[in-house]
Amino acid sequence: MNTPEGGIARPLILLSNDDGVGAMGLEALISIVRDLGDVIVVAPEGGRSGASLSITTTIPVRYKKIREEAGLKVYSCTGTPCDCVKMALENLVPRKPDLILGGINHGDNAAVNAHYSGTIAIAIEGTMKEIPSIGLSSCAFRREGDFLRLSGYIRRMVSRVLSEGLPYMTYLNVNFPDVSEFKGTRICKMGMGDWINEWVECEDPRGGRYYWMAGSYENYNREDTTTDSWALEHGYIAVTPITLDLTAYSAFDQLKSMLQTDDAVSSVHNL
């Protein structure tokens, strides 16, 4: 990769996604950040939406270089988004990246849906390796969505994170609303909700039934103005900081009184 005069290396930025190496959101992200550092892309060969933190353990994983230009290398990988990051960090980057970006995803990854997301898995994997990491998603599901209109905000955010870093073991989940003009940016908490009517049953002409996943999302705290869901519904860019430590500290007191003991574990007969 490039080293400018004076021998100071440009920032190294690793990109991946879960929509596949040919997705327009990824191409837009390359264009947006390319002049901010050297860029290496390692992305799935095809769509891996909903892959979350899954890894490939039962079949071989392969990669191939599909594009190289000054300051840019692009690889496709047969694995999951998480596999892509692992592969890049162990085999493809010349040094530890300064930043890892996932996206730009076609469709939002707000609220508890972040747990399903391959885009967010990229940020999680990077954070586990102690690399500042961000997942970027747009509420615009359209394949031909205008991702370059997000350029100004993404460039400012990337520049600040490159210079200042992120809190320890914390990554950012950034979602952009599908509106003509953003009202601003909100630092948000993760919204709560669940999916209902998740399966559509179909009749197999060869006998039996098969199912397509579908469903609709039910927002549990629609009126809570501090959530990412509210921010997106009201035209704000939602930035949710998420920590890798999933410990429910607020439950300690209740569970200590219920379950903690300094005695040896009781036998079943004494319960």
C-alpha positions in Angstrom: 0.0 0.0 0.0 1.0 3.6 -0.4 3.4 5.5 1.9 3.6 9.3 1.3 6.7 11.3 1.4 8.3 11.3 4.9 7.6 7.6 5.4 4.4 8.0 7.4 1.9 5.3 6.5 -1.6 6.3 5.5 -4.4 5.0 7.7 -5.3 1.4 6.7 -9.1 0.8 6.5 -10.6 -2.7 6.2 -14.1 -2.9 4.6 -16.6 -5.8 4.4 -20.3 -6.3 4.2 -23.0 -8.9 4.1 -24.7 -8.0 0.8 -21.8 -9.4 -1.3 -18.7 -8.0 -2.9 -20.7 -6.5 -5.8 -23.2 -4.6 -3.7 -23.7 -0.9 -4.5 -23.6 0.0 -0.8 -20.1 -1.4 -0.6 -19.0 0.3 -3.8 -20.3 3.6 -2.4 -18.4 3.1 0.8 -15.2 2.5 -1.1 -15.7 5.8 -2.9 -16.5 7.7 0.2 -13.5 6.6 2.3 -10.9 5.9 -0.4 -9.0 9.1 -0.1 -8.9 8.9 3.7 -6.5 6.0 3.7 -5.4 2.8 2.0 -8.4 0.5 1.6 -8.6 -3.3 1.7 -11.9 -4.9 1.0 -12.7 -8.5 1.9 -16.3 -9.3 1.3 -18.5 -12.4 0.8 -18.8 -13.6 -2.8 -22.6 -13.3 -2.5 -25.3 -12.2 -0.1 -25.0 -13.2 3.6 -27.7 -11.1 5.2 -28.7 -12.4 8.6 -25.4 -14.3 9.0 -24.7 -12.6 12.3 -21.5 -13.9 13.9 -21.6 -17.3 12.2 -18.4 -18.8 11.1 -17.6 -21.6 8.6 -16.2 -24.7 10.2 -17.4 -27.6 8.1 -16.2 -26.7 4.6 -13.0 -24.9 3.3 -13.0 -21.1 3.0 -11.3 -19.5 0.0 -10.6 -16.0 -1.2 -9.5 -14.4 -4.5 -8.3 -11.0 -5.5 -10.8 -9.4 -7.9 -9.5 -5.9 -8.2 -6.4 -3.8 -7.4 -5.7 -0.2 -7.9 -3.5 2.4 -6.2 -4.4 2.4 -2.5 -7.2 -0.3 -3.0 -7.4 -4.0 -3.0 -10.6 -5.9 -3.3 -11.1 -9.6 -2.4 -14.1 -11.9 -2.5 -14.4 -14.7 0.1 -16.6 -17.8 0.2 -17.3 -17.4 3.9 -19.5 -15.3 6.1 -18.9 -11.6 7.0 -17.2 -12.8 10.2 -15.0 -15.2 8.2 -14.0 -12.3 5.9 -12.7 -10.2 8.8 -10.8 -13.2 10.3 -9.3 -14.0 6.8 -8.3 -10.4 6.2 -6.6 -9.9 9.5 -4.7 -13.2 9.4 -3.8 -13.4 5.7 -4.4 -10.2 3.7 -3.6 -7.0 5.5 0.0 -5.8 5.7 -0.5 -4.6 9.3 -3.2 -4.1 11.9 -6.0 -1.8 10.3 -6.7 1.5 11.9 -10.4 1.1 11.3 -12.9 -1.6 10.2 -16.1 -0.6 8.4 -19.1 -2.9 7.7 -21.6 -1.8 5.0 -23.2 0.2 3.7 -26.0 -2.3 4.3 -29.1 -2.3 2.1 -31.7 -2.0 4.9 -31.4 -0.9 8.5 -29.9 -2.8 11.4 -31.5 -0.8 14.1 -32.8 -2.0 17.5 -32.5 -5.7 18.5 -32.2 -6.6 14.8 -28.5 -5.7 15.2 -28.1 -9.2 16.7 -29.0 -10.9 13.4 -26.8 -8.7 11.3 -23.7 -9.7 9.3 -22.9 -6.0 9.0 -22.8 -5.6 12.7 -20.9 -8.9 13.1 -18.1 -7.2 11.1 -17.9 -4.5 13.7 -18.1 -7.0 16.6 -15.2 -9.1 15.2 -13.1 -6.0 14.7 -13.8 -4.8 18.2 -12.8 -8.2 19.6 -9.4 -7.6 17.9 -9.2 -4.2 19.5 -9.7 -2.3 16.3 -12.1 0.7 16.1 -15.1 -0.6 14.2 -18.4 0.7 12.8 -21.4 -0.9 11.1 -23.1 1.3 8.6 -26.7 0.7 7.3 -29.3 2.6 5.4 -33.1 2.2 5.8 -33.3 2.3 2.0 -33.6 -1.3 0.9 -33.5 -0.4 -2.8 -30.6 -2.0 -4.6 -30.0 1.2 -6.5 -30.2 3.4 -3.4 -28.3 6.7 -3.4 -25.6 5.8 -0.9 -23.3 8.6 -1.9 -25.6 11.1 -0.3 -24.4 9.7 3.1 -20.8 10.7 2.1 -20.5 13.9 4.2 -21.5 12.3 7.5 -19.5 9.1 6.9 -16.4 11.0 6.0 -16.6 13.3 9.1 -17.2 10.3 11.4 -14.4 8.2 9.9 -12.0 11.1 10.1 -12.9 11.7 13.8 -12.6 8.0 14.7 -9.3 7.7 12.9 -7.9 10.6 14.9 -9.6 9.9 18.3 -10.5 6.3 18.4 -13.5 4.7 20.2 -14.1 3.7 23.8 -12.5 0.4 24.7 -14.4 -2.6 23.5 -17.2 -0.4 22.0 -18.3 -0.3 18.4 -20.8 1.9 16.6 -24.0 0.8 15.0 -24.9 3.7 12.6 -28.2 3.7 10.7 -29.4 6.3 8.2 -33.1 7.0 7.7 -34.7 6.9 4.2 -35.5 10.6 4.0 -34.7 13.3 1.6 -33.0 15.4 4.2 -31.6 14.4 7.6 -32.8 16.3 10.6 -29.5 15.7 12.5 -27.8 13.0 14.4 -28.8 11.3 17.7 -26.7 9.2 20.0 -29.2 6.4 20.9 -29.8 3.3 22.9 -30.9 0.1 21.2 -34.6 -0.2 20.7 -36.6 -3.2 21.9 -38.9 -5.3 19.8 -39.6 -8.6 18.1 -40.7 -10.2 14.9 -44.2 -11.7 14.5 -45.7 -13.9 11.9 -42.3 -14.9 10.8 -43.0 -17.8 8.4 -45.1 -18.0 5.2 -46.2 -21.5 4.5 -46.3 -22.8 0.9 -47.3 -26.0 -0.7 -44.7 -28.0 -2.4 -46.0 -29.3 -5.7 -44.0 -32.5 -5.1 -45.7 -32.9 -1.7 -45.4 -31.5 1.8 -44.8 -27.9 2.9 -42.0 -25.4 2.7 -41.5 -22.1 4.4 -40.2 -18.6 3.6 -39.1 -16.3 6.4 -41.0 -13.1 6.3 -42.8 -11.4 9.2 -43.2 -7.9 10.5 -41.3 -6.0 13.2 -43.2 -5.0 16.4 -41.6 -2.0 18.2 -42.0 -2.3 21.9 -41.0 1.3 22.8 -42.2 3.4 19.9 -42.6 6.5 22.0 -39.2 6.3 23.7 -37.3 9.3 22.1 -34.0 7.9 23.3 -34.0 4.8 21.0 -32.5 4.3 17.5 -35.9 3.2 16.2 -37.5 6.6 17.2 -34.6 8.5 15.7 -34.9 6.8 12.3 -38.7 7.2 12.3 -38.3 10.9 12.8 -35.6 11.5 10.2 -32.4 11.4 12.4 -29.2 9.5 11.8 -29.1 7.0 14.7 -25.7 6.2 16.3 -25.8 3.5 18.9 -22.6 2.7 20.8 -22.6 -1.0 21.8 -20.2 -2.7 24.1 -18.9 -6.3 23.8 -19.5 -6.9 27.5 -23.1 -8.3 27.5 -23.2 -8.7 31.3 -26.5 -7.6 32.8 -25.0 -5.7 35.8 -28.5 -4.4 36.8 -29.5 -8.0 37.5 -26.7 -8.7 40.0 -28.5 -7.8 43.2 -31.6 -9.9 42.3 -29.6 -12.9 41.2 -27.3 -12.8 44.1 -30.2 -13.1 46.5 -31.7 -15.9 44.4 -28.7 -17.9 43.4 -25.4 -16.9 45.0 -24.0 -18.9 47.9 -20.6 -19.3 49.6 -21.4 -22.9 50.5 -20.5 -26.0 48.5 -23.1 -26.8 45.8 -26.0 -28.5 47.5 -27.0 -32.0 46.4 -30.2 -32.4 44.4 -31.9 -34.0 47.4 -31.4 -30.8 49.5 -32.9 -28.4 46.9 
